[in-house]
Amino acid sequence: MAVKKAVIPAAGLGTRFLPVTKSMPKEMLPIIDKPVIHYVVEEAIDAGIDDIIIITGRGKRAIEDYFDDAPELRMHLERHGKCQQLEDLKNISRLEGIHFIRQREPKGLGDAVLCAEKHCGDDPFAVLLGDDIMKDHTPCTKQLMDIFNKTGSSVIAIQQVPEEYLNRYGIVKGKECGENLLLLEDIIEKPHPEAAPSQFGSIGRYVFSPALFSCLKLTSKGSGGEIQLADAIRLLIKKEDVYGYCYSGKRFDTGDKLGYIETIIDYALDDETMRMPLREYLKLRVS
């Protein structure tokens, strides 16, 4: 069955970016002139997904407003002949098929995904974390969908993680079963480095069979007193095949302060109007 639905959890409290996230969702932090979540939604659409569920929480209304139409602003831009800004605004409104579900309490990533069960039903679905941006010629989600279509099994994106960061990720154990592909045997959420089964960590892109929902319902509170998605994947591995795909594209963790700055610099260097002035400025700063 083709993957046509995506779940984007965006209900986290964003505590690493306080105090700004007291009033602004971390997913709305700008990468130059577009918020992080815009890039995530674009990835889902570019992968061919036409039904997107964004899981929000209290204080996240700005995300819904961003993807809504803004007739007053549109008319203002029309009156003042600001054609490029008007076109940019219209392009946001054209991102259709977006729905919003509120997570009533911050119970963790696993609980946020479970909020989409009724909408997804018995269909397979992708999950894209709302603060990870993937940069590649082929969207990361599309690469996972291709593997799902070939295997009929759930698949998660993984990358090698530096040893000092192993306790920040769900770390997998698996056997090689193809090019850049592992058949997973286990996944451990935020292990101590000495207990990590490998250096490959889950990086925020997944395609799941609907069987994940029953596993989420059986998942107890784990790390941080929250329902962890990795713990549900661990149960899913016992029920059916789950694969890990070694993603070779560039991943930006905008939920981390340094990662956020790196993302802005990388995208600015890709912009022809900013590249040279920024390079000159950086040379002056680091000389």
C-alpha angles and dihedrals in degrees: 000000000000119000108241102151132073132189118207112190108210102155101102120124095235094222093166088067100046133169093031092050090058087085104010125060111240088231088063095057105123127247092203099302105348127064121242094251091057089065091048093051090047090054091054092048093046088053089059099258115143102177115065125179116195114197109213135174141201111317094021098104090116089073092058091045091051094058093042125091118268106203096173092053091043092054091047091054091046092052092051095044095241094155100168094049089047091052091049089052093049091050090059091052090051090063092101134177094053119143131180130219122180123225102217096207131022095249097150142274094294092055091048091056090046088059087072096056097102092048095047096042112170095341126109113248143189125235120208118183111232097229100047120088119195120201118199142122089251115040112254090232091054090053090053091047090054090054091047090052091052098044104026087223137111116269134190130198115244137181135183110270126207111253093244090059100047091104090063098060145054100257118208137213119203151137125254110252103163143344108325089345133119129187100224122233099174146349126205122198115231098335125188107261092250090054096046112117092211141340094260115108135187109254108197106276123100143160113204139188112231088256087085090077094062088049091051090054090055094047117109125209111286136167111014091008090283135119102260123209090215090060090054091048087053089058092044090055088060091053103042144352116293122184133206116215117204100226113209099189127097117279124197119199101205090175087074119072096228091041090052093053091046090053093053092048093048094050092044090053088053090056112091093211094053104031101088099038090048093048090051091048092049091050090054093047097049098038 
